[in-house]
Amino acid sequence: MKCARIAAALILLVVTLGSLTVSGGYAWYYRSDRYRRQCVADLSAALGLPCDIGRVLPRARRCREYNDVAVWLPDRRDKVLSCPRALLTSLNDAADERAYEMRLLGGACEISTRTWLREDYRRVVESGLRLGFAPDGPRQIIIQGMDLRFIRDDFVALLEDATGSVTFDSHERGRASIQCRSLNGYASPESITLTMRFSPLDGGVQIDELTLHAPNLPVNVLGLGALTGLLIESGRFSGQLAYSEADGPRRVTLAGRCYDLSLPECTAGFASPGWRGAGREIELHELTFIEGRPVRLRFSGALTGMVLGDLLAPGGMQAADGQTDLRIAAAELSPRGIDRMVASGKCANISLRALSERCAAGQMSGRATLVITDLTIRDNHLASLDAEFHVENGPEPKWIEGRLITNLLGRILDIELPPVLPERIEYTHLGARLEVRDEVLYLFGTHGTRGKTILTGKVMEHQIPLIWEPEQGRDLAGWFDALRTQAAAYVHRWQSLPPRQAWQAFSTLRCGAPPQPAASAPTASRPAPDAVPAAAP
């Protein structure tokens, strides 16, 4: 009996020592420089990029730790990734005994133009994602506390202390989700999330969709200036930026809300100086680029505090004043031009003297208000306009040059007056209601007998109608055709330039006045009778 116990003890000792010897042998092998070099060779071959591993530490039978991991560009021009600790853990999956996951703890990953070549971007992204679709690739890659840097020319995006995962659901589909609370040094109270779907394609990787979900962030944090060529420092943005190449060409779409934008900053690229005013809340429904070219813009919102002279500066009327507010109910723009726009607004305290000083037809004084209740544009054509224009009453007498009255009568009523009017005439009332239907203009009076008078003068203390509403409308199609031709040439030239050069070229634009519509032969009858007074004055 005693011999049996001794034999059992010896067997147990042999088994234990054997197990410890085997475990120690594996531990020694995993820690050896030979195994480390083999891991470096395997990782370099799998990624197609030079790699370094400082040392390998066995943590458990199914887990190994790699220290000081580094991935380089070809010829070691620059470092792509550095990670102080990486854990490889085998998964207990009966269906796939080779299944494992990688956990990257700390470190940094950078995609940069400082020393990178154009083809390096695609190569680095594909090398990391393609590995997961290989039969012996990881099931999942987990990131904890890693800094992600993207540097492209002047554009910089730094996601600090990022956490997330890259999961390979099958050999045909992968997804990623990464979160952080810091973007370009700004500590966000809400999480910033990057999600991605990707799939293998012809030995590489196709990014089906990549989306950056941004909470309410300062606009200057996003670095949009480097992408658009505009220096935008004020305002906030909340929304998402999506990238896709699933349908062939690369597509980038931006959507969200912008708050408290500075119009001088936003418009400095195409107006010199930029428009004054602010965009308190702009709903950006869609801004899409295909292969780097803008193809669609849809937005709505309110623009306040603008000055009329800023809007008319390309026509040489920058001296015009008048506070302007504009509410855009819907706007859809494309390379074809304005597909659709619906807007309303008001321009108050317009100096008619400053406005008419640039007009060769004559000058006048007074302060006016323009109220637009509807402005609708479809396919670059003015479908409808409903507006009212009137001069405010004030203590100062108002005057109009006689030659301006002559010119207005000739263009509105086709009445040719002899040059007998005095140089200046005092007027008491000026107002008109404007309607445009399919680029045909109809003018209506606002005062006088039956409300048909547009301009009332004062002659020897008597008020006399000087201009009254015309009986027929004026076809403006020829005038708008000239504008469309001129604009098409500008847009074609603008689209052929890089963003920064395009804005610089646009800021020097000075519009030439299109030819005036023919003054002869009114071409349209009035709109529906209920919109027009029934009797003549």
Secondary structure by P-SEA (a helix, b strand, c coil): caaaaaaaaaaaaaaaaaaaaaaaaaaaaaacaaaaaaaaaaaaaaacccccccccccccccbbbbcbbbbbccccccccbbbcbbbbbbcccccccccbbbbbccccccccccccccaaaaaaaaaaaaaaaccccccbbbbcbbbbbbbcccbbbbbcbbbbbcccccccccbbbbbbcccccccccbbbbbbbccccccccccccbbbbbbcccccccccccccccccccccccccbbbbbcccccbbbbbbbbbcccccccccccccccccccccccccccbbbbcccccccccbbbbbccccccccccccccccbbbbbbbbbcbbbbcccccccccccccccccccccccccccccbbbbbbbbbbcbbbbcccccccccbbbbbbbccbbbbbbaaaaaaaaaaacccccccccccbbbbcbbbbbbbbcccbbbbbbcccccccccbbbbcccccccccccccccccaaaaaaaaaaaaaaaaaaaaaccaaaaaaaaaaccccccccccccccccccccccccccccc
